[in-house]
Amino acid sequence: MEISGALAPFKSPMVKLERLFHASGIELFAKLDSLQLSGSTKERTAENLITSFLDSGQLEPGGMVVESTSGNLGISLARQCIVRGIEFVAVVDEKANQSAVEIMRAYGATVDLVRDPADGNRLAARRQRVAQLLAENPGAVTTNQYGSERNPEAHYSSTMPEIMEALDGDLDMLFIATSTTGTILGCQKYLREHRLPTKLVAVDALGSVLFGGEAGNRRLPGLGAGIIPELSLQVEPDRICRIREIDMVRGCRLLARREGILAGASTGAIVAAMGQVLPELPAGSRAAFLVHDSGVPYLHSVYNDEWVQENLGETPEPVDTGLLEGDAAR
């Protein structure tokens, strides 16, 4: 039996899904990074970011890390920092997933709340607060998930190789949810360096400014961006799917009811995107997607009818009636 240290992310399983779009004629695979110790693929990002700072001497045990986060990276950084004896300050806004905030605190993080700014750009306000905290705490560092090349490096060196190893290098299309764009950029670099024909689909939120999108109000954290992250300037997806938040909710519930996988909003967006794209692929094609995070922090939002009605203005149809436009199973 292979035993790895508690600090490092592990090789998450890849599973074949037979029920999600069962009449599509497409072989569909899900990589379950929701099973990482901190509950998301951000475990890979956090470990790579913190290790690089420690290796360079810019950060030492007893030091401080400050980062802007809407949830998952904050959880992962809080876990990585606590086991290394590092103080972590998570800068969040009022739209942050409250369950995620509670988990960060449980790991010992200090949570610094930024009130919603007048211009509505919560991400920019969080980043301004990070800069202020760094100035007030000499020696503190920010992992800068939006611009650090160590973010995509984590997925170049682990996520994408694991996917291709599990599928024997045979994959026609890969769906990745985007926010900082570190995950999709790492996967893109791997595919291009190895000259692989896999098409990359960037799944973004309607209301995100990524890839030329128009800014709009977004209620679900973890997908999309209110500013253009530095990393995104290098991303050239083969296709972009912009998903409404109500369809993220439907995607989450569809995945839970058909495959027994409880995932977060970004993965629900991927399910919605696949409902649009898979019917266009030739029968026998192979597609895969990353289950970015667990649905547990979303039980009081995505999986709660009252929250959905109050915040999104709709009540999702029962999972077996209507579902998603383009659902090949119907």
Salt bridges, closest charged atoms under 4 A:
GLU27 OE2 - LYS16 NZ 2.85
GLU27 OE1 - ARG286 NE 3.22
ASP33 OD2 - ARG44 NE 2.72
GLU43 OE2 - ARG79 NH2 2.49
ASP93 OD1 - ARG122 NE 3.90
ASP93 OD2 - ARG126 NH1 2.53
GLU94 OE2 - ARG115 NH1 3.09
ASP112 OD2 - ARG129 NH2 2.86
GLU149 OE1 - LYS189 NZ 2.93
GLU162 OE1 - LYS31 NZ 2.76
GLU162 OE1 - ARG44 NH2 2.90
GLU165 OE1 - LYS11 NZ 3.21
ASP170 OD2 - ARG286 NH1 3.83
ASP204 OD2 - ARG242 NH1 3.23
GLU230 OE2 - ARG127 NH2 3.38
GLU236 OE1 - ARG192 NH1 3.04
GLU245 OE1 - ARG219 NH1 3.08
ASP247 OD2 - ARG244 NE 3.22
ASP247 OD1 - ARG250 NH1 3.01
GLU280 OE1 - ARG239 NH1 2.64
ASP305 OD1 - ARG253 NH1 2.64
GLU314 OE2 - ARG244 NH1 3.97
GLU314 OE1 - ARG250 NH2 3.18
GLU317 OE1 - ARG250 NE 2.80
ASP320 OD1 - ARG330 NH2 3.87
ASP327 OD2 - ARG258 NH1 3.41
